[in-house]
Amino acid sequence: MLVALLALVGLFISLYLTLYKLGYIAELVCRMGSCERVQTSRWSVLFGVPVAAWGAGFYVTALVVAVAGTQPPLASSLRVTQLLVAMTGAGVLFSAYLTWLELFVIHAICMYCVGSAIVVTLMFGVCAAELAVLRHRADPIVRA
């Protein structure tokens, strides 16, 4: 359930940035970094959709999968945890790419983007640890 909570945090961050990008918020509250510079760069849109909106979709999907994984038919399944590890691993890689763009192409850092990168990294860590525990429990050699 920790993954679902982290997904909610990431969703709030990405929704805030999406609302700014779509013009519903006039100015970002950014006490450190250059959030507006990052959010107005050409790299803030992917296939015509704000990157933050892609992030919101990712976090909603992760939230749905995490909550579904707590329901009785799926609660004991390794598949949900494996899916979450794959999803959050891809999220970490994409966040690393975006951070690289911030540092070496845009030359500005957005604290919300960094926050999202931290959230998805924590999600990956939690999911990977849970998968390791579930695999350990399922290993017949360990139980013998």
C-alpha positions in Angstrom: 0.0 0.0 0.0 3.0 2.3 0.4 3.4 2.2 -3.4 -0.2 3.5 -3.8 0.6 6.4 -1.4 3.7 7.3 -3.3 1.7 7.1 -6.5 -0.7 9.6 -5.1 2.2 12.0 -4.2 3.6 11.7 -7.7 0.1 12.2 -9.1 -0.3 15.5 -7.2 3.1 16.7 -8.4 2.4 15.9 -12.0 -1.1 17.3 -11.9 0.2 20.6 -10.6 2.7 20.8 -13.4 0.1 19.7 -16.0 -2.3 22.4 -14.8 0.5 25.0 -15.2 1.4 23.8 -18.6 -2.2 23.9 -19.8 -2.5 27.5 -18.5 -4.8 26.9 -15.5 -2.1 28.0 -13.1 -0.5 31.4 -14.0 2.7 31.0 -12.1 4.6 28.1 -10.5 5.5 28.4 -6.9 9.1 27.4 -7.0 11.4 28.5 -4.2 14.5 26.9 -5.7 15.5 26.0 -9.2 14.1 27.2 -12.5 10.8 25.4 -12.7 9.3 27.8 -15.3 12.3 27.5 -17.5 12.1 23.7 -17.5 8.3 23.7 -18.0 8.4 26.2 -20.9 11.3 24.4 -22.7 10.7 22.5 -25.9 11.4 19.3 -23.9 8.3 19.7 -21.7 6.1 18.3 -24.4 6.2 14.7 -25.8 4.1 13.8 -28.9 2.0 17.0 -28.4 1.2 16.1 -24.7 2.9 17.8 -21.7 5.4 15.5 -20.1 3.7 16.2 -16.8 0.5 14.8 -18.2 2.3 11.6 -19.2 3.6 11.5 -15.6 0.0 11.8 -14.3 -1.1 8.9 -16.5 1.8 6.9 -15.2 1.0 7.6 -11.6 -2.7 6.9 -12.1 -1.9 3.6 -13.7 0.6 2.6 -11.0 -2.0 3.6 -8.4 -4.7 1.4 -10.0 -2.3 -1.6 -10.3 -1.1 -1.2 -6.7 -4.6 -1.1 -5.3 -5.8 -3.9 -7.6 -2.8 -5.9 -6.2 -4.3 -5.7 -2.7 -7.6 -7.4 -3.7 -8.0 -11.1 -2.8 -7.7 -12.7 -6.2 -4.4 -10.8 -6.9 -3.0 -10.3 -3.4 -0.8 -13.4 -3.4 0.3 -13.1 -7.0 3.8 -12.3 -8.0 2.6 -10.9 -11.3 1.3 -7.7 -9.9 4.5 -7.0 -8.1 6.5 -7.9 -11.2 4.4 -5.5 -13.3 4.9 -2.7 -10.8 8.7 -3.4 -10.8 8.8 -3.2 -14.6 6.6 -0.1 -14.6 8.5 1.8 -11.9 11.8 0.7 -13.4 10.8 2.3 -16.7 9.7 5.4 -14.8 13.1 5.6 -13.1 14.8 5.4 -16.5 12.6 8.0 -18.0 13.0 10.3 -15.0 16.8 9.9 -15.3 16.6 10.9 -18.9 14.5 14.0 -18.0 17.0 14.9 -15.3 19.8 14.6 -17.8 18.0 17.0 -20.1 17.5 19.4 -17.2 21.2 19.3 -16.3 22.9 19.2 -19.6 20.5 20.5 -22.2 18.1 23.0 -20.5 20.6 24.0 -17.9 17.9 24.4 -15.3 16.4 22.3 -12.5 12.8 22.0 -11.6 12.3 21.0 -7.9 8.9 19.4 -8.8 10.6 17.3 -11.5 13.3 16.2 -9.0 10.5 15.4 -6.5 8.8 13.2 -9.0 12.1 11.5 -9.8 12.6 10.8 -6.1 9.0 9.5 -5.8 9.3 7.1 -8.7 12.7 5.9 -7.4 11.2 5.2 -4.0 8.3 3.4 -5.7 10.8 1.2 -7.6 12.7 0.5 -4.4 9.6 -0.5 -2.5 8.4 -2.7 -5.4 11.8 -4.4 -5.9 12.0 -5.1 -2.1 8.5 -6.6 -2.1 9.3 -8.8 -5.1 12.4 -10.0 -3.3 10.4 -10.9 -0.2 7.7 -12.6 -2.2 10.2 -14.7 -4.2 12.0 -15.6 -1.0 8.8 -16.9 0.5 7.9 -18.8 -2.7 11.4 -20.5 -2.9 10.8 -24.2 -1.8 14.5 -24.6 -0.9 14.3 -21.7 1.6 11.2 -23.2 3.3 12.7 -26.6 3.7 
